[in-house]
Amino acid sequence: MLINRRTLLRGSGAAAGVFVLGAPALLGQARQRVVIIGGGPGGATAAKYLAKDSEGKLDVVLVEPKKQFTTCFHSNLFLGDFKSFDEITHGYEKIAAQGVRMNHQMAGSIDRDKKEVVLADGLRLPYDRLVLSPGIDLKYDSVPGWSQQHEETMPHAWQAGDQTRLLKARLDAVPDGGTIVMIAPPNPYRCPPGPYERASMMAHVLKAKGRTKAKIVIIDPKETFSKQGLFQEGWEKYYPGMVEWLGPKVHDGLKSVDPKTNTVETGFETYKNAALVNVIPAQMAGKIARDAQLANQSGYCPIQPDSMKSTIDPNIYILGDACIAGEMPKSGFSANSQAKVAAMMIRGELLGARTFPARYANTCWSLIETGDVVKVGGAYEAKEGAIKASSTFVSKTGEDADLRKQNAQENTGWYAGIIADMFG
Ligand SMILES: Cc1cc2nc3c(=O)[nH]c(=O)nc-3n(C[C@H](O)[C@H](O)[C@H](O)COP(=O)(O)OP(=O)(O)OC[C@H]3O[C@@H](n4cnc5c(N)ncnc54)[C@H](O)[C@@H]3O)c2cc1C
């Protein structure tokens, strides 16, 4: 068949919006193409840096269904009335202006043999390198009695957007004396300190509304959790009697939840008629990565620690929450840092650009109460076949209030900085 511009357009099924997908490769144009799936911290950063640093020499396509991205990071601050929803929601216009071609739909599958992404509309999008940053999927069957159909009744809000707003509305409606039950997730999961910062913000809102007889009970499958001493000290100091954390030895296992009656049953106690149940289930890499056989038995995707390249397919890089990043936690900061390494390595492979040894960084700040922020973080590198910490730091209990205020300023500055870095 004669391939001309018209058949390409028709074949794309696309009346193709702003660009003709597939055309450059098929027409033999010189630019090599990098397709990125997922426009979160990993994917958006990779797309921006690939387009910016290759100065137009690469064809960079970002596939992401959403036109606006609401960050999970600082969504707890939205719950706590420290930020508006608009302040945690961002568009892709600026990275498009840097030469990233946006395609707002789901990628349906990856044909690894042909090096093509099959988009939801059926269009096949060839790539020279593929970057995958699809985030997490929730394991809807990991909490007995709960499933996807119950996420409106017992919200998770672990993927930001409507769920975040729903949890906020439900939180604001909790009466004085009401009980919030939070089901915390097992490791490994997105944002290790996230559930506990969330509990702090819930307590903050209740306290601000004078509902100090309300209670937040955290049912945790883990024996310990991130920044535990710091959170527990903060809860004691600011919200006495309001936050109760129960590890597995105390609650004796989560038996079931009943969305009809808002009941949570553990081996130790039954919480009936809870004012709010926040179920944060177990997690795994996004479907597109699992379907492409890029994940191992853990449900996450193994990568080469010195490049972020999949250990399973040398043409694919995997970033952020979907990958197994050794000692790096699953965070937006980590995903952003990993994306810069991957972008550098891809430019090295496709354009012969100079590369440097991979260096990664992460810090997770958590707001406990106004002006009191704690942090944990580190610098990371490839060592002995994994990403390992070369240095770490963590806030200390009993710290000076000024230091915590300084952390709060860092947290604000970091959010503005990473948003400018990802979407700016
Ligand atoms: C409550 C909470 C608080 C947090 N706080 C912090 C914090 O303070 N600091 C921090 O650094 N991190 C924080 N995090 C973690 C952070 O949000 C995640 O680690 C980060 O978003 C991961 O980025 P990602 O690019 O891997 O995935 P995501 O942010 O999930 O982005 C993935 C994107 O891929 C898209 N996608 C998925 N599948 C497809 C497909 N098939 N086709 C096309 N697109 C697809 C999705 O639409 C999504 O936009 C927090 C998380 C939560 C839940």
The ligand as an ORCA input file, in Angstrom:
! r2SCAN-3c Opt
* xyz 0 1
  C      -1.181     11.317     50.549
  C       0.109     11.334     49.811
  C       1.090     12.247     50.157
  C       2.304     12.274     49.473
  N       3.238     13.177     49.845
  C       4.422     13.216     49.206
  C       5.398     14.185     49.564
  O       5.204     15.001     50.467
  N       6.567     14.188     48.878
  C       6.816     13.315     47.853
  O       7.879     13.394     47.243
  N       5.906     12.375     47.490
  C       4.724     12.308     48.139
  N       3.781     11.377     47.767
  C       4.112     10.354     46.767
  C       4.010     10.829     45.332
  O       2.758     11.405     45.076
  C       4.242      9.662     44.372
  O       5.366      8.946     44.791
  C       4.450     10.181     42.958
  O       3.279     10.785     42.496
  C       4.886      9.074     42.019
  O       5.066      9.587     40.748
  P       4.920      8.635     39.470
  O       5.322      9.458     38.281
  O       5.622      7.360     39.711
  O       3.371      8.247     39.414
  P       2.034      9.125     39.444
  O       2.214     10.399     40.147
  O       0.968      8.215     39.919
  O       1.759      9.452     37.929
  C       1.402      8.416     37.051
  C       0.623      8.981     35.878
  O       0.536      7.967     34.885
  C      -0.729      8.019     34.275
  N      -0.978      6.682     33.706
  C      -1.123      5.512     34.360
  N      -1.330      4.519     33.494
  C      -1.318      5.071     32.261
  C      -1.488      4.562     30.939
  N      -1.730      3.260     30.724
  N      -1.424      5.423     29.897
  C      -1.176      6.749     30.111
  N      -1.002      7.288     31.343
  C      -1.073      6.446     32.394
  C      -1.677      8.412     35.388
  O      -2.830      9.046     34.858
  C      -0.808      9.360     36.230
  O      -1.032     10.707     35.882
  C       2.539     11.351     48.424
  C       1.553     10.432     48.070
  C       0.351     10.411     48.755
  C      -0.701      9.423     48.364
*
